[in-house]
Amino acid sequence: MQNVNLWLTFFAFVFTLHRMIKSFRSKPLRAFWEKSDASKIAPRLRDRIERRLAALDDARVPEAMNVPGFDFHSLSGTRKDTCSVHVNGPWCITFRWDGTDVIDVNLENYH
């Protein structure tokens, strides 16, 4: 049993090291991703948000988010360093890149 616990601890440590999402602007989105707390996320958005966050956490470069149905694009104007993927209706997940890390992940209606 002790060996199993050691392996689980090691796996959790390695998994944490390879996560690309480093920070969230949205507290409900962070709780949903890190603690599986979906209480503040609209039920109709949950599956789509989860798929996009998983893809974002696996991405090593912004272009990896250019997936059919995600409508990946960079914003313009004062937010030109921010990228966006479409979730549903007016809702989008926005984020920025800092090297290979994803930061400031947010769920917003910016239209």
C-alpha atoms as one frame of an Amber mdcrd trajectory, in Angstrom:
protein
   0.000   0.000   0.000   2.865   2.370   0.777   4.266   1.907  -2.740   0.881
   2.798  -4.228   0.757   5.995  -2.174   4.283   6.909  -3.260   3.364   6.410
  -6.910   0.201   8.464  -6.555   2.153  11.258  -4.888   4.804  11.127  -7.611
   2.174  11.160 -10.369   0.389  14.141  -8.802   3.708  15.992  -8.541   4.671
  15.319 -12.162   1.180  16.221 -13.387   1.364  19.546 -11.531   4.745  20.358
 -13.078   3.430  19.997 -16.618   0.337  22.135 -16.291   0.325  25.103 -18.635
  -2.432  27.109 -16.940  -0.672  29.107 -14.241  -3.254  31.732 -13.244  -6.928
  32.598 -13.473  -8.709  35.954 -13.401 -12.080  34.268 -12.836 -12.537  32.703
  -9.387 -15.457  30.486 -10.517 -13.423  29.235 -13.479 -10.464  28.484 -11.215
 -12.691  26.573  -8.760 -14.206  24.625 -11.659 -10.806  23.650 -13.069  -8.839
  23.047  -9.887 -11.529  21.716  -7.522 -14.279  20.470  -9.863 -16.590  23.026
  -8.232 -19.094  23.874 -10.961 -21.557  25.640  -8.679 -20.875  29.078 -10.178
 -20.701  27.931 -13.822 -23.883  27.757 -15.898 -24.736  24.069 -16.491 -25.116
  24.589 -20.250 -21.496  25.863 -20.459 -19.715  23.280 -18.300 -18.848  20.609
 -20.889 -17.611  23.132 -23.439 -15.576  25.013 -20.828 -14.003  21.792 -19.592
 -12.945  20.768 -23.121 -11.413  24.180 -23.790  -9.570  24.320 -20.478  -8.188
  20.814 -21.039  -6.946  21.813 -24.494  -5.480  25.018 -23.088  -3.719  23.138
 -20.302  -2.181  20.781 -22.889  -1.172  23.544 -25.313   2.485  24.519 -25.556
   1.970  27.297 -28.102  -1.024  29.551 -28.831  -1.568  27.989 -32.266  -2.430
  24.675 -30.574  -5.765  26.266 -29.652  -6.678  26.753 -33.312  -9.122  23.836
 -33.226 -12.351  23.633 -35.258 -15.223  24.973 -33.184 -13.029  26.958 -30.785
 -12.895  30.115 -32.949  -9.408  30.860 -31.638  -8.286  34.437 -32.248  -6.256
  37.256 -30.762  -8.056  40.327 -29.531  -7.186  43.789 -30.795  -6.697  47.274
 -29.435  -5.666  47.512 -25.808  -6.052  43.739 -25.458  -3.853  42.728 -28.383
  -1.817  40.395 -26.139  -4.976  38.456 -25.172  -6.314  35.396 -26.996  -9.843
  34.026 -26.990 -11.723  30.818 -27.687 -15.493  30.732 -28.126 -17.556  28.780
 -25.571 -21.240  29.378 -26.333 -23.353  32.365 -27.306 -21.520  35.499 -26.191
 -19.264  33.618 -23.741 -15.545  33.201 -24.390 -12.514  32.051 -22.481  -9.780
  34.654 -22.715  -6.149  34.154 -21.759  -2.623  35.407 -22.268   0.675  33.640
 -22.834   3.799  34.203 -20.776   6.435  32.127 -22.546   4.949  28.629 -22.500
   2.636  29.389 -19.582  -1.017  30.352 -19.867  -2.021  33.189 -17.532  -5.047
  35.334 -16.695  -7.603  32.749 -17.834 -11.047  34.295 -17.705 -14.630  33.529
 -18.703 -16.189  36.638 -20.127 -18.679  38.200 -22.452 -16.540  40.831 -24.172
 -18.747  41.379 -27.231
